[in-house]
């Protein structure tokens, strides 16, 4: 359980196309998304979901915030969404900044 999260998201870290061996889907070019909560989101947690699919063409991974307490009507969760995309493959060790 987390309280007042500062951020969460899905980050595509592996940018080496040889690790995927897929000439059609370009997984190494997929974007990353980072959610920055604005205001007080209270206690809760991030849930990561893999949605079953019969074909690899469907993006089937999702992450979202689940509040500890039931959400009251008209309750809003404000956030900033950051979209990150790197066009050139990353190889070797990369330090997080």
Biopython code that builds the backbone (N, CA, C, O; Angstrom):
import numpy as np
from Bio.PDB.StructureBuilder import StructureBuilder

atoms = [
    (1, "UNK", "N", (0.841, -1.175, 0.000)),
    (1, "UNK", "CA", (0.000, 0.000, 0.000)),
    (1, "UNK", "C", (0.889, 1.243, 0.000)),
    (1, "UNK", "O", (1.879, 1.303, 0.729)),
    (2, "UNK", "N", (0.539, 2.210, -0.802)),
    (2, "UNK", "CA", (1.292, 3.451, -0.919)),
    (2, "UNK", "C", (0.384, 4.593, -0.476)),
    (2, "UNK", "O", (-0.841, 4.475, -0.505)),
    (3, "UNK", "N", (0.994, 5.687, -0.070)),
    (3, "UNK", "CA", (0.231, 6.867, 0.300)),
    (3, "UNK", "C", (0.845, 8.063, -0.394)),
    (3, "UNK", "O", (2.056, 8.276, -0.321)),
    (4, "UNK", "N", (0.016, 8.845, -1.067)),
    (4, "UNK", "CA", (0.456, 10.020, -1.816)),
    (4, "UNK", "C", (1.536, 9.645, -2.840)),
    (4, "UNK", "O", (2.669, 10.113, -2.730)),
    (5, "UNK", "N", (1.206, 8.817, -3.825)),
    (5, "UNK", "CA", (2.214, 8.398, -4.810)),
    (5, "UNK", "C", (2.739, 9.594, -5.598)),
    (5, "UNK", "O", (2.013, 10.553, -5.859)),
    (6, "UNK", "N", (4.001, 9.517, -5.965)),
    (6, "UNK", "CA", (4.606, 10.585, -6.777)),
    (6, "UNK", "C", (4.599, 10.240, -8.253)),
    (6, "UNK", "O", (4.772, 11.123, -9.093)),
    (7, "UNK", "N", (4.403, 8.968, -8.585)),
    (7, "UNK", "CA", (4.328, 8.598, -9.985)),
    (7, "UNK", "C", (4.334, 7.101, -10.188)),
    (7, "UNK", "O", (4.802, 6.346, -9.336)),
    (8, "UNK", "N", (3.812, 6.682, -11.321)),
    (8, "UNK", "CA", (3.841, 5.276, -11.723)),
    (8, "UNK", "C", (3.649, 5.219, -13.232)),
    (8, "UNK", "O", (3.181, 6.177, -13.847)),
    (9, "UNK", "N", (4.011, 4.100, -13.814)),
    (9, "UNK", "CA", (3.807, 3.977, -15.253)),
    (9, "UNK", "C", (4.362, 2.694, -15.818)),
    (9, "UNK", "O", (4.783, 1.794, -15.091)),
    (10, "UNK", "N", (4.350, 2.636, -17.122)),
    (10, "UNK", "CA", (4.903, 1.517, -17.883)),
    (10, "UNK", "C", (6.051, 2.067, -18.708)),
    (10, "UNK", "O", (5.870, 2.988, -19.504)),
    (11, "UNK", "N", (7.222, 1.503, -18.516)),
    (11, "UNK", "CA", (8.412, 2.021, -19.177)),
    (11, "UNK", "C", (9.027, 0.937, -20.056)),
    (11, "UNK", "O", (9.364, -0.147, -19.580)),
    (12, "UNK", "N", (9.167, 1.241, -21.332)),
    (12, "UNK", "CA", (9.805, 0.330, -22.281)),
    (12, "UNK", "C", (11.300, 0.554, -22.170)),
    (12, "UNK", "O", (11.823, 1.527, -22.713)),
    (13, "UNK", "N", (11.997, -0.335, -21.472)),
    (13, "UNK", "CA", (13.411, -0.130, -21.187)),
    (13, "UNK", "C", (14.341, -0.761, -22.214)),
    (13, "UNK", "O", (15.367, -0.178, -22.562)),
    (14, "UNK", "N", (13.999, -1.920, -22.688)),
    (14, "UNK", "CA", (14.886, -2.625, -23.614)),
    (14, "UNK", "C", (14.680, -2.087, -25.024)),
    (14, "UNK", "O", (13.622, -2.288, -25.619)),
    (15, "UNK", "N", (15.687, -1.405, -25.559)),
    (15, "UNK", "CA", (15.585, -0.790, -26.887)),
    (15, "UNK", "C", (16.459, -1.479, -27.934)),
    (15, "UNK", "O", (16.691, -0.928, -29.010)),
    (16, "UNK", "N", (16.939, -2.669, -27.624)),
    (16, "UNK", "CA", (17.782, -3.399, -28.563)),
    (16, "UNK", "C", (16.892, -4.277, -29.445)),
    (16, "UNK", "O", (16.328, -5.256, -28.957)),
    (17, "UNK", "N", (16.754, -3.947, -30.738)),
    (17, "UNK", "CA", (15.852, -4.706, -31.600)),
    (17, "UNK", "C", (16.221, -6.182, -31.741)),
    (17, "UNK", "O", (15.354, -6.999, -32.052)),
    (18, "UNK", "N", (17.483, -6.542, -31.519)),
    (18, "UNK", "CA", (17.869, -7.951, -31.633)),
    (18, "UNK", "C", (17.299, -8.805, -30.501)),
    (18, "UNK", "O", (17.270, -10.031, -30.608)),
    (19, "UNK", "N", (16.848, -8.170, -29.422)),
    (19, "UNK", "CA", (16.248, -8.913, -28.310)),
    (19, "UNK", "C", (14.808, -9.327, -28.612)),
    (19, "UNK", "O", (14.254, -10.182, -27.921)),
    (20, "UNK", "N", (14.209, -8.741, -29.616)),
    (20, "UNK", "CA", (12.806, -9.023, -29.924)),
    (20, "UNK", "C", (12.623, -9.931, -31.130)),
    (20, "UNK", "O", (11.668, -10.706, -31.174)),
    (21, "UNK", "N", (13.517, -9.852, -32.105)),
    (21, "UNK", "CA", (13.444, -10.701, -33.293)),
    (21, "UNK", "C", (12.062, -10.658, -33.945)),
    (21, "UNK", "O", (11.529, -11.686, -34.360)),
    (22, "UNK", "N", (11.493, -9.463, -34.028)),
    (22, "UNK", "CA", (10.166, -9.294, -34.616)),
    (22, "UNK", "C", (10.221, -8.160, -35.644)),
    (22, "UNK", "O", (10.276, -6.990, -35.266)),
    (23, "UNK", "N", (10.207, -8.496, -36.939)),
    (23, "UNK", "CA", (10.343, -7.468, -37.969)),
    (23, "UNK", "C", (9.076, -6.654, -38.225)),
    (23, "UNK", "O", (9.102, -5.726, -39.033)),
    (24, "UNK", "N", (7.965, -6.978, -37.554)),
    (24, "UNK", "CA", (6.708, -6.300, -37.818)),
    (24, "UNK", "C", (6.211, -5.410, -36.681)),
    (24, "UNK", "O", (5.641, -4.351, -36.944)),
    (25, "UNK", "N", (6.411, -5.807, -35.434)),
    (25, "UNK", "CA", (5.796, -5.103, -34.305)),
    (25, "UNK", "C", (6.628, -3.963, -33.736)),
    (25, "UNK", "O", (6.080, -3.058, -33.107)),
    (26, "UNK", "N", (7.938, -3.987, -33.944)),
    (26, "UNK", "CA", (8.831, -2.920, -33.470)),
    (26, "UNK", "C", (8.650, -2.637, -31.973)),
    (26, "UNK", "O", (8.501, -1.483, -31.571)),
    (27, "UNK", "N", (8.664, -3.694, -31.153)),
    (27, "UNK", "CA", (8.473, -3.533, -29.721)),
    (27, "UNK", "C", (9.488, -2.575, -29.101)),
    (27, "UNK", "O", (9.160, -1.853, -28.159)),
    (28, "UNK", "N", (10.693, -2.562, -29.609)),
    (28, "UNK", "CA", (11.739, -1.700, -29.059)),
    (28, "UNK", "C", (11.464, -0.221, -29.294)),
    (28, "UNK", "O", (12.124, 0.627, -28.694)),
    (29, "UNK", "N", (10.507, 0.105, -30.152)),
    (29, "UNK", "CA", (10.149, 1.504, -30.403)),
    (29, "UNK", "C", (8.879, 1.924, -29.670)),
    (29, "UNK", "O", (8.447, 3.070, -29.794)),
    (30, "UNK", "N", (8.281, 1.017, -28.913)),
    (30, "UNK", "CA", (7.031, 1.353, -28.216)),
    (30, "UNK", "C", (7.271, 2.458, -27.191)),
    (30, "UNK", "O", (8.325, 2.498, -26.555)),
    (31, "UNK", "N", (6.308, 3.345, -27.032)),
    (31, "UNK", "CA", (6.487, 4.453, -26.087)),
    (31, "UNK", "C", (6.323, 4.006, -24.635)),
    (31, "UNK", "O", (5.781, 2.937, -24.356)),
    (32, "UNK", "N", (6.797, 4.835, -23.730)),
    (32, "UNK", "CA", (6.611, 4.649, -22.296)),
    (32, "UNK", "C", (5.648, 5.727, -21.808)),
    (32, "UNK", "O", (5.575, 6.812, -22.384)),
    (33, "UNK", "N", (4.919, 5.422, -20.754)),
    (33, "UNK", "CA", (3.996, 6.392, -20.158)),
    (33, "UNK", "C", (4.268, 6.473, -18.669)),
    (33, "UNK", "O", (4.479, 5.456, -18.008)),
    (34, "UNK", "N", (4.259, 7.682, -18.149)),
    (34, "UNK", "CA", (4.466, 7.919, -16.728)),
    (34, "UNK", "C", (3.352, 8.832, -16.242)),
    (34, "UNK", "O", (3.098, 9.881, -16.835)),
    (35, "UNK", "N", (2.689, 8.436, -15.168)),
    (35, "UNK", "CA", (1.587, 9.196, -14.586)),
    (35, "UNK", "C", (2.091, 9.890, -13.326)),
    (35, "UNK", "O", (2.639, 9.244, -12.433)),
    (36, "UNK", "N", (1.906, 11.203, -13.255)),
    (36, "UNK", "CA", (2.263, 11.971, -12.058)),
    (36, "UNK", "C", (0.977, 12.461, -11.401)),
    (36, "UNK", "O", (0.321, 13.359, -11.929)),
    (37, "UNK", "N", (0.607, 11.885, -10.257)),
    (37, "UNK", "CA", (-0.597, 12.334, -9.562)),
    (37, "UNK", "C", (-0.496, 13.812, -9.158)),
    (37, "UNK", "O", (0.560, 14.271, -8.722)),
    (38, "UNK", "N", (-1.573, 14.528, -9.305)),
    (38, "UNK", "CA", (-1.665, 15.925, -8.865)),
    (38, "UNK", "C", (-2.699, 15.976, -7.746)),
    (38, "UNK", "O", (-3.813, 15.477, -7.900)),
    (39, "UNK", "N", (-2.335, 16.568, -6.642)),
    (39, "UNK", "CA", (-3.245, 16.598, -5.504)),
    (39, "UNK", "C", (-3.093, 15.359, -4.644)),
    (39, "UNK", "O", (-2.148, 14.587, -4.814)),
    (40, "UNK", "N", (-4.012, 15.172, -3.734)),
    (40, "UNK", "CA", (-3.960, 14.076, -2.764)),
    (40, "UNK", "C", (-4.743, 12.869, -3.275)),
    (40, "UNK", "O", (-5.971, 12.910, -3.351)),
    (41, "UNK", "N", (-4.046, 11.813, -3.620)),
    (41, "UNK", "CA", (-4.704, 10.594, -4.063)),
    (41, "UNK", "C", (-4.943, 9.643, -2.899)),
    (41, "UNK", "O", (-5.618, 8.627, -3.064)),
    (42, "UNK", "N", (-4.399, 9.957, -1.719)),
    (42, "UNK", "CA", (-4.608, 9.113, -0.551)),
    (42, "UNK", "C", (-3.862, 7.792, -0.644)),
    (42, "UNK", "O", (-2.880, 7.663, -1.375)),
    (43, "UNK", "N", (-4.353, 6.806, 0.120)),
    (43, "UNK", "CA", (-3.730, 5.481, 0.136)),
    (43, "UNK", "C", (-4.287, 4.621, -0.998)),
    (43, "UNK", "O", (-5.440, 4.756, -1.408)),
    (44, "UNK", "N", (-3.422, 3.734, -1.486)),
    (44, "UNK", "CA", (-3.843, 2.824, -2.539)),
    (44, "UNK", "C", (-2.643, 2.120, -3.132)),
    (44, "UNK", "O", (-1.574, 2.068, -2.523)),
    (45, "UNK", "N", (-2.824, 1.583, -4.314)),
    (45, "UNK", "CA", (-1.735, 0.867, -4.962)),
    (45, "UNK", "C", (-1.913, 0.838, -6.465)),
    (45, "UNK", "O", (-2.997, 1.105, -6.984)),
    (46, "UNK", "N", (-0.844, 0.514, -7.150)),
    (46, "UNK", "CA", (-0.863, 0.390, -8.601)),
    (46, "UNK", "C", (-1.109, -1.070, -8.946)),
    (46, "UNK", "O", (-0.468, -1.966, -8.395)),
    (47, "UNK", "N", (-2.031, -1.298, -9.848)),
    (47, "UNK", "CA", (-2.318, -2.658, -10.304)),
    (47, "UNK", "C", (-1.818, -2.800, -11.739)),
    (47, "UNK", "O", (-2.111, -1.972, -12.601)),
    (48, "UNK", "N", (-1.062, -3.861, -11.973)),
    (48, "UNK", "CA", (-0.538, -4.175, -13.290)),
    (48, "UNK", "C", (-1.347, -5.334, -13.847)),
    (48, "UNK", "O", (-1.509, -6.359, -13.184)),
    (49, "UNK", "N", (-1.854, -5.176, -15.063)),
    (49, "UNK", "CA", (-2.734, -6.173, -15.652)),
    (49, "UNK", "C", (-2.207, -6.591, -17.021)),
    (49, "UNK", "O", (-1.832, -5.751, -17.840)),
    (50, "UNK", "N", (-2.187, -7.890, -17.253)),
    (50, "UNK", "CA", (-1.917, -8.417, -18.583)),
    (50, "UNK", "C", (-3.235, -8.969, -19.109)),
    (50, "UNK", "O", (-3.773, -9.933, -18.564)),
    (51, "UNK", "N", (-3.748, -8.361, -20.159)),
    (51, "UNK", "CA", (-5.031, -8.746, -20.725)),
    (51, "UNK", "C", (-4.801, -9.878, -21.729)),
    (51, "UNK", "O", (-3.986, -9.727, -22.639)),
    (52, "UNK", "N", (-5.497, -11.003, -21.583)),
    (52, "UNK", "CA", (-5.304, -12.115, -22.517)),
    (52, "UNK", "C", (-5.626, -11.698, -23.952)),
    (52, "UNK", "O", (-6.590, -10.972, -24.197)),
    (53, "UNK", "N", (-4.820, -12.157, -24.881)),
    (53, "UNK", "CA", (-5.042, -11.882, -26.291)),
    (53, "UNK", "C", (-4.565, -13.064, -27.118)),
    (53, "UNK", "O", (-3.624, -13.762, -26.739)),
    (54, "UNK", "N", (-5.216, -13.279, -28.238)),
    (54, "UNK", "CA", (-4.839, -14.371, -29.123)),
    (54, "UNK", "C", (-3.783, -13.957, -30.146)),
    (54, "UNK", "O", (-3.192, -14.806, -30.813)),
    (55, "UNK", "N", (-3.548, -12.648, -30.266)),
    (55, "UNK", "CA", (-2.604, -12.157, -31.254)),
    (55, "UNK", "C", (-1.654, -11.147, -30.624)),
    (55, "UNK", "O", (-2.057, -10.374, -29.755)),
    (56, "UNK", "N", (-0.407, -11.150, -31.051)),
    (56, "UNK", "CA", (0.588, -10.240, -30.476)),
    (56, "UNK", "C", (0.417, -8.801, -30.952)),
    (56, "UNK", "O", (1.102, -7.906, -30.456)),
    (57, "UNK", "N", (-0.480, -8.562, -31.902)),
    (57, "UNK", "CA", (-0.657, -7.206, -32.415)),
    (57, "UNK", "C", (-1.372, -6.299, -31.418)),
    (57, "UNK", "O", (-1.343, -5.077, -31.567)),
    (58, "UNK", "N", (-2.009, -6.877, -30.410)),
    (58, "UNK", "CA", (-2.755, -6.094, -29.431)),
    (58, "UNK", "C", (-1.859, -5.713, -28.253)),
    (58, "UNK", "O", (-1.197, -6.568, -27.665)),
    (59, "UNK", "N", (-1.843, -4.419, -27.912)),
    (59, "UNK", "CA", (-1.134, -3.987, -26.715)),
    (59, "UNK", "C", (-1.993, -4.411, -25.526)),
    (59, "UNK", "O", (-3.140, -3.981, -25.400)),
    (60, "UNK", "N", (-1.442, -5.250, -24.658)),
    (60, "UNK", "CA", (-2.284, -5.886, -23.654)),
    (60, "UNK", "C", (-1.777, -5.731, -22.226)),
    (60, "UNK", "O", (-2.108, -6.547, -21.366)),
    (61, "UNK", "N", (-0.986, -4.706, -21.958)),
    (61, "UNK", "CA", (-0.495, -4.456, -20.607)),
    (61, "UNK", "C", (-1.042, -3.105, -20.152)),
    (61, "UNK", "O", (-0.981, -2.123, -20.892)),
    (62, "UNK", "N", (-1.571, -3.059, -18.942)),
    (62, "UNK", "CA", (-2.113, -1.815, -18.390)),
    (62, "UNK", "C", (-1.702, -1.684, -16.929)),
    (62, "UNK", "O", (-1.502, -2.679, -16.232)),
    (63, "UNK", "N", (-1.582, -0.445, -16.482)),
    (63, "UNK", "CA", (-1.317, -0.149, -15.071)),
    (63, "UNK", "C", (-2.236, 0.990, -14.654)),
    (63, "UNK", "O", (-2.426, 1.953, -15.398)),
    (64, "UNK", "N", (-2.805, 0.872, -13.458)),
    (64, "UNK", "CA", (-3.696, 1.932, -12.986)),
    (64, "UNK", "C", (-3.723, 1.952, -11.465)),
    (64, "UNK", "O", (-3.356, 0.977, -10.810)),
    (65, "UNK", "N", (-4.164, 3.076, -10.916)),
    (65, "UNK", "CA", (-4.238, 3.310, -9.481)),
    (65, "UNK", "C", (-5.539, 2.740, -8.927)),
    (65, "UNK", "O", (-6.610, 2.948, -9.497)),
    (66, "UNK", "N", (-5.437, 2.017, -7.806)),
    (66, "UNK", "CA", (-6.602, 1.472, -7.106)),
    (66, "UNK", "C", (-6.600, 2.053, -5.697)),
    (66, "UNK", "O", (-5.751, 1.684, -4.886)),
    (67, "UNK", "N", (-7.540, 2.963, -5.385)),
    (67, "UNK", "CA", (-7.591, 3.552, -4.048)),
    (67, "UNK", "C", (-7.924, 2.504, -2.990)),
    (67, "UNK", "O", (-8.632, 1.536, -3.270)),
    (68, "UNK", "N", (-7.413, 2.699, -1.777)),
    (68, "UNK", "CA", (-7.712, 1.779, -0.672)),
    (68, "UNK", "C", (-9.192, 1.826, -0.313)),
    (68, "UNK", "O", (-9.819, 0.786, -0.115)),
    (69, "UNK", "N", (-9.744, 3.023, -0.229)),
    (69, "UNK", "CA", (-11.159, 3.192, 0.128)),
    (69, "UNK", "C", (-12.009, 3.242, -1.145)),
    (69, "UNK", "O", (-11.520, 3.654, -2.197)),
    (70, "UNK", "N", (-13.260, 2.832, -1.059)),
    (70, "UNK", "CA", (-14.142, 2.944, -2.225)),
    (70, "UNK", "C", (-14.215, 4.390, -2.720)),
    (70, "UNK", "O", (-14.244, 5.325, -1.920)),
    (71, "UNK", "N", (-14.245, 4.561, -4.008)),
    (71, "UNK", "CA", (-14.286, 5.900, -4.600)),
    (71, "UNK", "C", (-15.699, 6.464, -4.461)),
    (71, "UNK", "O", (-16.682, 5.811, -4.810)),
    (72, "UNK", "N", (-15.777, 7.671, -3.953)),
    (72, "UNK", "CA", (-17.055, 8.343, -3.782)),
    (72, "UNK", "C", (-17.506, 8.964, -5.107)),
    (72, "UNK", "O", (-16.668, 9.315, -5.939)),
    (73, "UNK", "N", (-18.822, 9.102, -5.311)),
    (73, "UNK", "CA", (-19.313, 9.736, -6.543)),
    (73, "UNK", "C", (-18.683, 11.119, -6.739)),
    (73, "UNK", "O", (-18.499, 11.870, -5.781)),
    (74, "UNK", "N", (-18.365, 11.432, -7.961)),
    (74, "UNK", "CA", (-17.787, 12.712, -8.380)),
    (74, "UNK", "C", (-16.362, 12.934, -7.879)),
    (74, "UNK", "O", (-15.826, 14.030, -8.044)),
    (75, "UNK", "N", (-15.739, 11.937, -7.278)),
    (75, "UNK", "CA", (-14.330, 12.045, -6.844)),
    (75, "UNK", "C", (-13.460, 12.054, -8.079)),
    (75, "UNK", "O", (-13.635, 11.219, -8.966)),
    (76, "UNK", "N", (-12.526, 12.986, -8.151)),
    (76, "UNK", "CA", (-11.641, 13.089, -9.308)),
    (76, "UNK", "C", (-10.203, 12.859, -8.891)),
    (76, "UNK", "O", (-9.784, 13.260, -7.805)),
    (77, "UNK", "N", (-9.460, 12.217, -9.755)),
    (77, "UNK", "CA", (-8.035, 12.001, -9.568)),
    (77, "UNK", "C", (-7.320, 12.731, -10.705)),
    (77, "UNK", "O", (-7.308, 12.271, -11.847)),
    (78, "UNK", "N", (-6.735, 13.861, -10.375)),
    (78, "UNK", "CA", (-6.046, 14.657, -11.392)),
    (78, "UNK", "C", (-4.611, 14.159, -11.542)),
    (78, "UNK", "O", (-3.970, 13.760, -10.570)),
    (79, "UNK", "N", (-4.123, 14.192, -12.782)),
    (79, "UNK", "CA", (-2.766, 13.719, -13.032)),
    (79, "UNK", "C", (-2.177, 14.380, -14.265)),
    (79, "UNK", "O", (-2.879, 14.996, -15.068)),
    (80, "UNK", "N", (-0.886, 14.236, -14.386)),
    (80, "UNK", "CA", (-0.144, 14.655, -15.580)),
    (80, "UNK", "C", (0.383, 13.376, -16.219)),
    (80, "UNK", "O", (0.967, 12.534, -15.537)),
    (81, "UNK", "N", (0.181, 13.230, -17.516)),
    (81, "UNK", "CA", (0.669, 12.055, -18.230)),
    (81, "UNK", "C", (1.863, 12.457, -19.089)),
    (81, "UNK", "O", (1.782, 13.378, -19.902)),
    (82, "UNK", "N", (2.961, 11.755, -18.894)),
    (82, "UNK", "CA", (4.166, 11.995, -19.681)),
    (82, "UNK", "C", (4.333, 10.859, -20.675)),
    (82, "UNK", "O", (4.273, 9.685, -20.308)),
    (83, "UNK", "N", (4.541, 11.210, -21.917)),
    (83, "UNK", "CA", (4.739, 10.251, -23.000)),
    (83, "UNK", "C", (6.201, 10.313, -23.391)),
    (83, "UNK", "O", (6.718, 11.390, -23.689)),
    (84, "UNK", "N", (6.871, 9.179, -23.393)),
    (84, "UNK", "CA", (8.295, 9.156, -23.716)),
    (84, "UNK", "C", (8.527, 8.152, -24.832)),
    (84, "UNK", "O", (8.044, 7.021, -24.795)),
    (85, "UNK", "N", (9.281, 8.601, -25.822)),
    (85, "UNK", "CA", (9.597, 7.699, -26.924)),
    (85, "UNK", "C", (11.023, 7.979, -27.379)),
    (85, "UNK", "O", (11.415, 9.128, -27.581)),
    (86, "UNK", "N", (11.777, 6.919, -27.532)),
    (86, "UNK", "CA", (13.150, 7.031, -28.002)),
    (86, "UNK", "C", (13.207, 6.345, -29.361)),
    (86, "UNK", "O", (12.837, 5.177, -29.485)),
    (87, "UNK", "N", (13.657, 7.048, -30.357)),
    (87, "UNK", "CA", (13.664, 6.488, -31.708)),
    (87, "UNK", "C", (14.905, 5.652, -32.015)),
    (87, "UNK", "O", (14.856, 4.778, -32.881)),
    (88, "UNK", "N", (16.007, 5.901, -31.328)),
    (88, "UNK", "CA", (17.201, 5.136, -31.610)),
    (88, "UNK", "C", (17.365, 4.031, -30.577)),
    (88, "UNK", "O", (17.151, 4.262, -29.387)),
    (89, "UNK", "N", (17.737, 2.847, -31.009)),
    (89, "UNK", "CA", (17.910, 1.742, -30.056)),
    (89, "UNK", "C", (18.991, 2.055, -29.023)),
    (89, "UNK", "O", (20.023, 2.644, -29.347)),
    (90, "UNK", "N", (18.744, 1.659, -27.797)),
    (90, "UNK", "CA", (19.726, 1.797, -26.713)),
    (90, "UNK", "C", (20.426, 0.455, -26.571)),
    (90, "UNK", "O", (19.772, -0.587, -26.524)),
    (91, "UNK", "N", (21.719, 0.475, -26.503)),
    (91, "UNK", "CA", (22.466, -0.766, -26.263)),
    (91, "UNK", "C", (23.421, -0.556, -25.110)),
    (91, "UNK", "O", (23.829, 0.572, -24.834)),
    (92, "UNK", "N", (23.778, -1.628, -24.439)),
    (92, "UNK", "CA", (24.709, -1.542, -23.314)),
    (92, "UNK", "C", (24.039, -1.054, -22.057)),
    (92, "UNK", "O", (22.816, -0.919, -22.007)),
    (93, "UNK", "N", (24.845, -0.784, -21.024)),
    (93, "UNK", "CA", (24.336, -0.351, -19.730)),
    (93, "UNK", "C", (23.892, 1.104, -19.783)),
    (93, "UNK", "O", (24.611, 1.957, -20.304)),
    (94, "UNK", "N", (22.718, 1.388, -19.251)),
    (94, "UNK", "CA", (22.207, 2.744, -19.186)),
    (94, "UNK", "C", (21.916, 3.082, -17.732)),
    (94, "UNK", "O", (21.252, 2.311, -17.039)),
    (95, "UNK", "N", (22.398, 4.209, -17.268)),
    (95, "UNK", "CA", (22.132, 4.654, -15.898)),
    (95, "UNK", "C", (20.880, 5.491, -15.877)),
    (95, "UNK", "O", (20.678, 6.331, -16.754)),
    (96, "UNK", "N", (20.031, 5.276, -14.882)),
    (96, "UNK", "CA", (18.828, 6.077, -14.728)),
    (96, "UNK", "C", (19.189, 7.436, -14.173)),
    (96, "UNK", "O", (20.029, 7.539, -13.279)),
    (97, "UNK", "N", (18.572, 8.471, -14.687)),
    (97, "UNK", "CA", (18.901, 9.834, -14.280)),
    (97, "UNK", "C", (17.959, 10.444, -13.328)),
    (97, "UNK", "O", (18.147, 11.591, -12.923)),
]
sb = StructureBuilder()
sb.init_structure("model")
sb.init_model(0)
sb.init_chain("A")
sb.init_seg("    ")
for serial, (resi, resn, name, xyz) in enumerate(atoms, 1):
    if name == "N":
        sb.init_residue(resn, " ", resi, " ")
    sb.init_atom(name, np.array(xyz, "f"), 0.0, 1.0, " ", f" {name:<3s}", serial, name[0])
structure = sb.get_structure()
